[in-house]
């Protein structure tokens, strides 16, 4: 049992995934009060701009570009509509699919999504996405948490 846990931790370290008790990176989303599209910055704990989300407005399907601080597109996220289950496709900068995010059909209390990673484990996202209050898990392990509660009112 102990060896199995050690192997799991090694896999997480290899993929850069944080876990309970480890050094975690915290990021903060900064949205403009008025913007055309869904544009916002993600800053690190020091307040430095780390990533930009560039929401493309006026498109048939919603598209978000996930960029580094220099404007280089890292990932493109596109919402796919007109399906039984809502889904989003995540592509890398070269247009290759790296993940598919699917919403659960029945979610009575809180939202639930499954993230199918190409070449990696499936992840489960649970919580309130709109209010930025959710967790991301791999099996029984929590690998990330997103929360507005970490920041003061003036920061959000």
One Martini backbone bead per residue (centre of mass of N, CA, C, O) as a GRO file, in nm:
protein
  156
    1UNK     BB    1   0.059   0.063  -0.022
    2UNK     BB    2   0.298   0.259   0.007
    3UNK     BB    3   0.414   0.222  -0.280
    4UNK     BB    4   0.166   0.325  -0.432
    5UNK     BB    5   0.180   0.614  -0.318
    6UNK     BB    6   0.465   0.679  -0.425
    7UNK     BB    7   0.397   0.648  -0.726
    8UNK     BB    8   0.178   0.867  -0.735
    9UNK     BB    9   0.366   1.100  -0.644
   10UNK     BB   10   0.562   1.077  -0.881
   11UNK     BB   11   0.357   1.139  -1.102
   12UNK     BB   12   0.282   1.418  -0.996
   13UNK     BB   13   0.565   1.539  -1.013
   14UNK     BB   14   0.601   1.495  -1.322
   15UNK     BB   15   0.325   1.683  -1.374
   16UNK     BB   16   0.295   1.918  -1.150
   17UNK     BB   17   0.118   1.814  -0.913
   18UNK     BB   18  -0.043   1.890  -0.646
   19UNK     BB   19  -0.055   1.835  -0.285
   20UNK     BB   20  -0.093   1.763   0.015
   21UNK     BB   21   0.167   1.948   0.178
   22UNK     BB   22   0.266   2.100  -0.054
   23UNK     BB   23   0.392   2.305  -0.279
   24UNK     BB   24   0.188   2.569  -0.380
   25UNK     BB   25   0.030   2.726  -0.635
   26UNK     BB   26  -0.092   3.058  -0.666
   27UNK     BB   27  -0.377   3.208  -0.820
   28UNK     BB   28  -0.517   3.504  -0.987
   29UNK     BB   29  -0.807   3.648  -1.098
   30UNK     BB   30  -0.846   3.920  -1.344
   31UNK     BB   31  -1.117   4.121  -1.404
   32UNK     BB   32  -1.286   4.319  -1.599
   33UNK     BB   33  -1.566   4.498  -1.577
   34UNK     BB   34  -1.508   4.592  -1.884
   35UNK     BB   35  -1.551   4.373  -2.169
   36UNK     BB   36  -1.471   4.226  -2.483
   37UNK     BB   37  -1.542   3.958  -2.368
   38UNK     BB   38  -1.336   3.703  -2.192
   39UNK     BB   39  -1.111   3.887  -2.021
   40UNK     BB   40  -0.811   3.773  -1.838
   41UNK     BB   41  -0.597   3.750  -1.560
   42UNK     BB   42  -0.324   3.552  -1.430
   43UNK     BB   43  -0.182   3.559  -1.111
   44UNK     BB   44   0.050   3.552  -0.894
   45UNK     BB   45   0.142   3.609  -0.566
   46UNK     BB   46   0.318   3.871  -0.675
   47UNK     BB   47   0.136   3.998  -0.927
   48UNK     BB   48   0.216   3.846  -1.175
   49UNK     BB   49   0.179   3.786  -1.498
   50UNK     BB   50   0.108   3.459  -1.636
   51UNK     BB   51  -0.191   3.466  -1.764
   52UNK     BB   52  -0.418   3.467  -2.049
   53UNK     BB   53  -0.762   3.525  -2.119
   54UNK     BB   54  -0.907   3.502  -2.452
   55UNK     BB   55  -1.215   3.605  -2.542
   56UNK     BB   56  -1.412   3.528  -2.813
   57UNK     BB   57  -1.617   3.723  -2.979
   58UNK     BB   58  -1.855   3.661  -3.214
   59UNK     BB   59  -1.914   3.347  -3.209
   60UNK     BB   60  -2.062   3.050  -3.249
   61UNK     BB   61  -1.836   2.946  -3.061
   62UNK     BB   62  -1.688   2.936  -2.777
   63UNK     BB   63  -1.365   3.104  -2.716
   64UNK     BB   64  -1.049   3.027  -2.556
   65UNK     BB   65  -0.738   3.176  -2.485
   66UNK     BB   66  -0.434   3.041  -2.358
   67UNK     BB   67  -0.186   3.254  -2.233
   68UNK     BB   68   0.091   3.393  -2.193
   69UNK     BB   69   0.250   3.688  -2.093
   70UNK     BB   70   0.339   3.723  -2.424
   71UNK     BB   71   0.084   3.597  -2.611
   72UNK     BB   72   0.119   3.295  -2.622
   73UNK     BB   73  -0.038   3.026  -2.734
   74UNK     BB   74  -0.125   2.727  -2.556
   75UNK     BB   75  -0.453   2.726  -2.553
   76UNK     BB   76  -0.769   2.599  -2.679
   77UNK     BB   77  -1.115   2.673  -2.597
   78UNK     BB   78  -1.411   2.485  -2.699
   79UNK     BB   79  -1.740   2.500  -2.739
   80UNK     BB   80  -1.982   2.230  -2.758
   81UNK     BB   81  -2.275   2.210  -2.922
   82UNK     BB   82  -2.540   2.010  -2.985
   83UNK     BB   83  -2.548   1.803  -2.744
   84UNK     BB   84  -2.624   1.605  -2.494
   85UNK     BB   85  -2.343   1.696  -2.388
   86UNK     BB   86  -2.165   1.921  -2.270
   87UNK     BB   87  -1.862   2.058  -2.428
   88UNK     BB   88  -1.494   2.077  -2.428
   89UNK     BB   89  -1.218   2.170  -2.625
   90UNK     BB   90  -0.864   2.104  -2.599
   91UNK     BB   91  -0.595   2.282  -2.746
   92UNK     BB   92  -0.311   2.333  -2.871
   93UNK     BB   93  -0.108   2.541  -3.060
   94UNK     BB   94  -0.138   2.300  -3.303
   95UNK     BB   95  -0.446   2.164  -3.277
   96UNK     BB   96  -0.428   1.952  -3.057
   97UNK     BB   97  -0.581   1.733  -2.866
   98UNK     BB   98  -0.570   1.725  -2.490
   99UNK     BB   99  -0.887   1.769  -2.422
  100UNK     BB  100  -1.203   1.666  -2.264
  101UNK     BB  101  -1.499   1.835  -2.157
  102UNK     BB  102  -1.763   1.696  -1.949
  103UNK     BB  103  -2.088   1.715  -1.865
  104UNK     BB  104  -2.305   1.622  -1.651
  105UNK     BB  105  -2.633   1.548  -1.668
  106UNK     BB  106  -2.668   1.510  -1.346
  107UNK     BB  107  -2.683   1.814  -1.125
  108UNK     BB  108  -2.842   1.908  -0.846
  109UNK     BB  109  -2.623   2.092  -0.676
  110UNK     BB  110  -2.358   2.051  -0.855
  111UNK     BB  111  -2.111   2.067  -1.058
  112UNK     BB  112  -1.996   1.825  -1.320
  113UNK     BB  113  -1.680   1.707  -1.448
  114UNK     BB  114  -1.499   1.559  -1.720
  115UNK     BB  115  -1.146   1.496  -1.782
  116UNK     BB  116  -0.993   1.407  -2.086
  117UNK     BB  117  -0.667   1.305  -2.114
  118UNK     BB  118  -0.409   1.294  -2.317
  119UNK     BB  119  -0.204   1.061  -2.173
  120UNK     BB  120  -0.397   1.056  -1.913
  121UNK     BB  121  -0.583   1.113  -1.659
  122UNK     BB  122  -0.878   1.139  -1.522
  123UNK     BB  123  -1.084   1.411  -1.431
  124UNK     BB  124  -1.260   1.580  -1.156
  125UNK     BB  125  -1.515   1.831  -1.145
  126UNK     BB  126  -1.626   2.017  -0.850
  127UNK     BB  127  -1.889   2.263  -0.833
  128UNK     BB  128  -1.867   2.625  -0.881
  129UNK     BB  129  -1.770   2.778  -1.159
  130UNK     BB  130  -1.887   3.069  -1.155
  131UNK     BB  131  -1.772   3.111  -0.840
  132UNK     BB  132  -1.492   2.983  -0.805
  133UNK     BB  133  -1.582   2.680  -0.655
  134UNK     BB  134  -1.349   2.417  -0.681
  135UNK     BB  135  -1.254   2.081  -0.767
  136UNK     BB  136  -0.971   1.861  -0.845
  137UNK     BB  137  -0.965   1.512  -0.945
  138UNK     BB  138  -0.788   1.190  -0.888
  139UNK     BB  139  -0.995   1.008  -0.791
  140UNK     BB  140  -0.927   1.045  -0.444
  141UNK     BB  141  -0.751   1.284  -0.537
  142UNK     BB  142  -0.655   1.605  -0.474
  143UNK     BB  143  -0.502   1.848  -0.711
  144UNK     BB  144  -0.720   2.094  -0.689
  145UNK     BB  145  -0.808   2.445  -0.605
  146UNK     BB  146  -1.083   2.673  -0.642
  147UNK     BB  147  -1.088   3.011  -0.489
  148UNK     BB  148  -1.214   3.316  -0.355
  149UNK     BB  149  -1.152   3.299  -0.039
  150UNK     BB  150  -0.835   3.386  -0.057
  151UNK     BB  151  -0.958   3.670  -0.114
  152UNK     BB  152  -1.018   3.979  -0.103
  153UNK     BB  153  -1.257   4.189  -0.207
  154UNK     BB  154  -1.057   4.384  -0.365
  155UNK     BB  155  -0.936   4.132  -0.547
  156UNK     BB  156  -1.227   4.040  -0.705
   0.00000   0.00000   0.00000
